[in-house]
Amino acid sequence: MPVSVAEEKEKAKEKVLNAICNDVIEQIRPGAKEQAEVKALTELIIANLNSKAMEMGIDAHAISVGSTARNTWVSGEADIDIFIMFPEATSDQDLEAKGLALAKSVCDRYEERYASHPYIHAYFHFGDREYDVDLVPCFAVKDPSRLKSAVDRTPFHNEYVIRRLSGSGLEDEVRLLKRFLRCLGIYGSEQRRKGFSGYLCELLILKYRSFVSFLKHAAEWRYGERIDIEGHGKYRGDEPLIVIDPVDAKRNVAAAVSLYSFSRLIDAAREFLARPSHEFFQLKEPKPMSESEFRRIAKERGTAFVVVRFRAPEVVEDILFPQLSKAEVSVRKLIERNDFVVYRSGVTVDTDTDEAIMVFELLVWQLPAIKKHIGPPVTARRHAEKFKNKHSPPFIIEDGRYVVEVKRRYTDVVSLLKHELKHCSLGKHVSKAIEEGYEVSWIEETRFSTGIGLFFRDYFGYS
């Protein structure tokens, strides 16, 4: 049978899609030198950790986990994860004390960070570059149903993915997905991003067997999409995407994926499939919006912007950003309780100034000096008399109720926030930072820093 025009077009598009994917794979697949270097550094650190453990009399051994162990990292993005495995019977105190001491003994430059418990983020110069390495103490539990800490699950993830992915030829498909998501700004499950983790990417490729096949399915996703590779899921939740953890049937691997990230992926999948282009895989250095560009856009919008700035608490992002989001919601409610109207809002951290920033865009930002205070119906005699005794005349009757005009305490949003911000529910670390000092101003009066420019570039949807 003759091939239809539609079928010819579809074949041509498939050819373009495959050509683009093959080109990108060649660019992002680590070369032999990089792979050998990562392998050598990983083995060196593991050997040093195991040797030091023997010297220090610590019952522990190190293993490699994560994308470098599973050969799914993108060239130039090799973050090495090494877990220090302690016997299951080890106490939490010994795990922390001995694990950190052992990790620190093999590195010169490091930071102590905190997830479910403290770990070491170290920097190693090796070959031609510096590598970031996470050294994470964990319990060597025998069954994922008997976890003592959240990170204890990772070695089981490692075994599962290596067993199914190694030698399948799907590693490059995982790399494609990671690069695609990173270019969309939704790769990573951190609270700041709320996107797709590396492990989730691996599971999605194991499910759909190729990057293009995954996109074709994602383009049809609906809210509550459920994926259960092993068919043993017991998780029940209301997230946009549910991917049952193959090693823990009660866990959703995609729990961190926000509705925004879920929707952004669906939209981008449809766009790429309809109009395939290399641009979907090109990382772009974010360019901050200039002050003049912002002022032009803001003037056209006719809204007002209020900025709250304060010293960012010195805590990890996964603690800081949930608290900033909580503070944003609480402050927004304060503004709206006082009859102002918020159009949109957002939070960011300016790394140049180490400041946390909350931005509120307002449709109504100034109000008259008076407002109506609605009282009880005139017919409710007892309540009506109490109302009249409490308030000063003149009284107005509207719709059968007493109404009195009262003086508004705050007539603009900046004054409101300067006096009432500390009374909001801000979260432990943000509240402490606010107590130490903060600044509230109209956008016209604030310092237009790089962080502000980057925030508004994203806020207004400019690439």
HELIX and SHEET records of a PDB file:
HELIX    1   1 VAL A    5  ILE A   28  1                                  24    
HELIX    2   2 ALA A   32  GLU A   55  1                                  24    
HELIX    3   3 SER A   67  ARG A   70  1                                   4    
HELIX    4   4 ASP A   92  LYS A  104  1                                  13    
HELIX    5   5 PRO A  144  ARG A  146  5                                   3    
HELIX    6   6 ALA A  150  ARG A  153  5                                   4    
HELIX    7   7 THR A  154  LEU A  165  1                                  12    
HELIX    8   8 GLU A  171  LEU A  184  1                                  14    
HELIX    9   9 GLY A  198  TYR A  208  1                                  11    
HELIX   10  10 PHE A  211  ALA A  218  1                                   8    
HELIX   11  11 LEU A  259  ALA A  274  1                                  16    
HELIX   12  12 HIS A  278  PHE A  281  5                                   4    
HELIX   13  13 GLU A  291  ARG A  301  1                                  11    
HELIX   14  14 GLU A  317  ARG A  337  1                                  21    
HELIX   15  15 ARG A  381  LYS A  390  1                                  10    
HELIX   16  16 VAL A  413  GLU A  420  1                                   8    
HELIX   17  17 LEU A  421  HIS A  423  5                                   3    
HELIX   18  18 LYS A  428  GLU A  435  1                                   8    
HELIX   19  19 ILE A  443  GLU A  445  5                                   3    
HELIX   20  20 THR A  450  TYR A  459  1                                  10    
SHEET    1   A 5 HIS A  61  VAL A  65  0                                        
SHEET    2   A 5 ILE A  80  PHE A  86 -1                                        
SHEET    3   A 5 ARG A 129  PHE A 139  1                                        
SHEET    4   A 5 PRO A 118  PHE A 126 -1                                        
SHEET    5   A 5 ARG A 109  TYR A 114 -1                                        
SHEET    1   B 3 GLU A 225  ILE A 227  0                                        
SHEET    2   B 3 LEU A 241  ASP A 245  1                                        
SHEET    3   B 3 ASP A 248  ASN A 252 -1                                        
SHEET    1   C 4 VAL A 341  ASP A 350  0                                        
SHEET    2   C 4 GLU A 355  VAL A 364 -1                                        
SHEET    3   C 4 ALA A 304  ARG A 311 -1                                        
SHEET    4   C 4 TYR A 438  TRP A 442 -1                                        
SHEET    1   D 3 ILE A 370  PRO A 377  0                                        
SHEET    2   D 3 ARG A 401  LYS A 407 -1                                        
SHEET    3   D 3 PHE A 395  GLU A 398 -1                                        
END                                                                             
